[in-house]
Amino acid sequence: MVDADRATQLRMQTRLTELRHQHELGERQLAELTAQQVALRETLLRITGAITVLEELLDPDAGPGPNPGNGATATATTGRSAP
């Protein structure tokens, strides 16, 4: 019976080692994907800025579109049209 207990402990130790290795690999992959996500968000932000600039250059009379952050529309904050 002692040999069976020893074999079970050995299998559990081996499995624990395998799981720790898989966990480490997963953590590395997650870090890489997070870095890729950050880089992609920065790229999209630059592209959005370039789109905005080109749209304004192509149609200067239109001006910037409504943006709740820049106070362009009174309706967004007061529910009434600006005078």
Secondary structure as GFF3:
##gff-version 3
##sequence-region A 1 83
A	DSSP	alpha_helix	2	58	.	.	.	ID=ss1
A	DSSP	alpha_helix	75	78	.	.	.	ID=ss2
###
